Amino acid sequence: MTPFERRAREAQTRLADRGDDLLALFPSRNLFYATGFAEEPGERHLFFLLPATGDPVFFVPELYEEQVREASRVDDVRTWADDEDPTERLRAVVGEFDVGRGRVLVDDTMWARFTQDLRDVLPDASFGLASEVLAPLRRRKDDAELDAIRRASRIADRVVDDVRALGSDAVGMTEAELAREIERRLVAAGGDGLSFETIVGSGPNGAKPHHGSGDRIVEAGDPVVLDFGTRVDEYPSDQTRTVVFGGDPSAAFCEVHAVVREAQAAAVAAVEPGARAGDVDAAAREVIEAAGYGDRFIHRTGHGVGLDVHEEPYIVAGGGVELEPGMVFSVEPGVYVPGEFGVRIEDLVVVTDDGCERLNESERGWASPAT
Ligand code: CO
């Protein structure tokens, strides 16, 4: 059984246990998770229909049939042609599931027009969200998922070490040039695209946590926030280092960097099964507050990472989610001084049976070898 078949079967068990009748996915991360078929959302009707009991059906445009059969082990693939009315075909296929007044869970990101069509063909059913059954499954990563995230993280580690080694050669480059250089190296190291828009925040731009990259030139002594990731087998990495490529940074920056590094280490040390998400956030926040920068730590400590770069569990103040082995999330405290600089240090961790394992091991200090 492939991991995808196993996940679909687990989803089916949950549907049955909850008394739900049908799961309807469309091109999304959920669809890949449950079938192995990866595709961008499009205007044609394409659904994976998983009933609580019995066999699933892929309802796809004719032009996708071969792709869907190759990617998934789903036998029952029903197609419709471009000159047909997909809604009438859908009505016939869905009719076989005998949902009646039952409950249908639709993909959280399904386009409204497709949800409307499902409502039309299932007029007596009630509707909920696919995440009700899939999010609890997706929270704990299986071996295939961990393997992919590990490989993606290793690529990011290697690239950040190589970029750091540019040292004073990076001085004079624009943020955007540095971002393109990072992206080129990610692909060369085996990554498949980006997890998200690469962040190169130099000097005052580092104080904006989600700054992308722009035409500001990296100067000697500038702190530079580097936050980027790549995908392997659809799974992303996410890592941040704050470095100085050449010259001497300010004493204020050095102090803040040491505080953030200590906070990050404290939060990682707080990760263990049974701890709450809020405990991890508190461990980081206490260090930063004690150093007097509490009001400059302006985001949560971390987020779950899986097929989505931001997913459950969220490592947020007061977060009640209980950590379980197999959960993967970022630990990324930061301190942002508007108009001056920002510091963020981020690693992914996976919760183990007795603590956690860091998935990123690249150097966390700010110095570059050639500084
Ligand atoms: Co992150």
Residues whose N, C-alpha, C, O or C-beta is under 5 A from the ligand:
A	BS01	CO	D238 S330
